[in-house]
Each structure stands twice: as structure tokens, then as C-alpha cells.
């Protein structure tokens, strides 16, 4: 209160022109502050709306891109699933195929898959046949020198086929039998792991 009284008395004691000048300065400062604060809040609101709109547009573009990619992958799945050559190869009994026949079959399927492979939207294409045959693009057969050999590939396909057989036998012989078969498959897979990781 004491400070306010001193300021008021000081203002009263000023000359009329000083009072006018002081009032003018106060009005200017108040106006500048008011305009500045108002501009800040308006700019913040506009910026927030633009940011929200940009985020929404970005999400919509990503969603459209993902939908397009999934649609292409879905179309590709249908093309490969109903391809006559692939169907013909997978109809052969895997157990009756020699290693040479298996390699020839995989190469035949790979030539079809490579024409549809696009590294920009997919990491790889893999086909698992009910007969135990497995084909992957790129490099089912060690094109880069790091993948499995043809013999290891045949063994892996055999393990995969065994897992399918376990699922079928579980219904016939019960869960305990299926567990024993799964453990057997795991032991076979573990023997392959060191050679595949080397």
C-alpha cells in the first residue's frame, strides 16, 4: 500500500504535460502487450491446427500406402496360390522326389516367384507346401553364399513335413504322442542349426 500511495502522490505532483506523456507511454505499452499476447495465442492456435492437419494427412497417406501394399501382396498371394506350375510341383509326393528332382522343382518355382518379387515392399516370399517342400525368394539355395546347401534344404523341408504330420497324428493318437514327435523334430532341427549359422 505504501508504494502505491507514493506512486500516486508522485503522479499527482507531476506537471500536466508529464502526466499526459506518462499516460501516453502506459497506453502504448499496454497496447503493444495486448497485441503481442493476442498475436501469440492466435499464431499458436493456427500452428496447432496446421500441425494437426499435417499429422492427419500424413497418417492418411501412410494408411493409403499400407492398404495399397497389402492389396498388392494379397493379389500376389492369389497369383502364386493358383499358379498351375506351382500347383503341379506341389502335387507331387515329396517323399518320392529325389534331391535332384527337389532342386529342379524349387528352381522352377523360384523362376516364377522372382518375376513377382519386389524388394521395396517385401522382404521375401515363402511358400510352404503340404508335401513338405519349402521355397523362399530370394536365395532358397544359397545364392549369396550364406544360405543352406541343397541337402540341408531338403532336410529342413523334411522337418517341416514332419511337423505337419504331427498335427495330423495328434488327432489320431493323442497329445502325448504328439509331444514325443515334436521333441523328435526339435532334435532334428537343432542338429541343422550349427551348420546353418556357421
Secondary structure, 3 states (H helix, E strand, C coil): CHHHHHHHHHHHHCCHHHHHHHHHHHHHHHHHHHHHHHHHHHHHHHHHHHHHHHHHHHHHHHHHHHHHHHHHHHHHHHHHHCCHHHHHHHHCCHHHCCHHHHHHHHHHHHHHHHHHCCCCCCCCEEEECCCCCEEEECCCCCCCCCCCCHHHHHHHHHHHHHHHHHHHHHHHHCHHHHHHHHHHHHHHHHHHHHHHHC
